[in-house]
Amino acid sequence: MNAGAASSSAENRFTSEEMGLDPKRTVAELKELRALTGDENGAQRVAWTDTWLKAREWFLAKVKDLPVEQHYDAAGNNWVTLRGESERALLLGGHVDSVPNGGWLDGSLNVLAALEVLRRFAAGYAGRPPVTIRLVDWADEEGARFGRSLLGSSAFAGTHSIEADRGRTDREGIRLEDAMRRCGFAIDDFPEAQRERRNAAAYLELHIEQGPVLEGLNSPLGVVLGTKGVERHAITFHGQEAHSGSTPMSARRDALAAAAKLALEIRPIATKHPDAVCTIGSVKTFPGIVTAIVGRCEATLDQRDLNAGVLAQMYRDAREASERFAREEGCTVEWSRIWSIEPVPFHPELIQLCEDAVRETAGSAHRLPSGPLHDAAEVARSGIPAVMMFVQSLGGISHNKIEDTKEEHLELSVIALDKLANKTVEWISRS
Ligand SMILES: [Zn+2]
């Protein structure tokens, strides 16, 4: 904290400390959850498994003595509601599910920091804050077992895809629909989860950055502008398989050579724009043997940016470059879209409130886009004003047992989320 931290609280009437916010408790609870649901390889809270259910049961015990109502919606999202003077609601979101061998903070920091903020609201207003405060633990954010991320929040947003999802299977051949039913939820009831959008006035989500930007800037906290849009394509270069011994270098039509040129060219294509990224994550060669020139090369391209125009430009640039390299190498190239999603910018006024909260807590406030998708993107797509706050990740590593953040930064993030929640309650009351 810096000197500015105390001065802003006049308009909030109570300082966080007066109202019983205890950021150290959040860190202690994160460790408790790690001990309960992790092993030597990391967090094992994969959605729709027994360990995930155990984590949720543990969480229920944490809220049972608060003056709140709790229920699961039709998609398995867990809602904890503190009724306020107004029915208009501030939502605070996170996810206790993890990837297999995941980290201790991804998703659970959001949930447990939100719990601390909820406790503070319950204690500070004799259990009745000016607006309703709702904590949501989204079901299956990671999509780790069935390959479908943001499942619960997409049901809430009404962007779910029941027919495409029900038959998805895990490695053992178990269907998503059946794994859900075992936990007490029916995929056909998904549309009912949209009811939870009633009275939702704003959505806040704290998350670890999962990247190296804030650490590089020496900033504990950051303001998230939105989630980047994604263009994902399969690119196939066709050349000519030929013998590696008998074919002169000048006579080759090497599909890998064209792909390799593209793999390097995506760097300048991306770095023309400040926050854009392009990745060729997979390259397969055919026939793929030591004595043959590559006749066919299949590559994947993933491009991301917060600006739809930049995304479209990068796609055109990459496509044009691939055609040029194919010509140079005597090959042809074809493209097919694997998947895409538009950029989701967060709400400008909430971005400003988030910046104020971060600045008051940590001194500086860097604005950055999110490369990974988050539940907040689904909420924002459904028309609810939303914003996210990031806390620094050590080494930028996540989805790994070594994922970590300094404890002092975790504590700052709870304080900043609390300030942002206060500001947002006032914003909801004003608007
Ligand atoms: Zn997450």
Residues whose N, C-alpha, C, O or C-beta is under 5 A from the ligand:
A	BS01	ZN	D106 G107
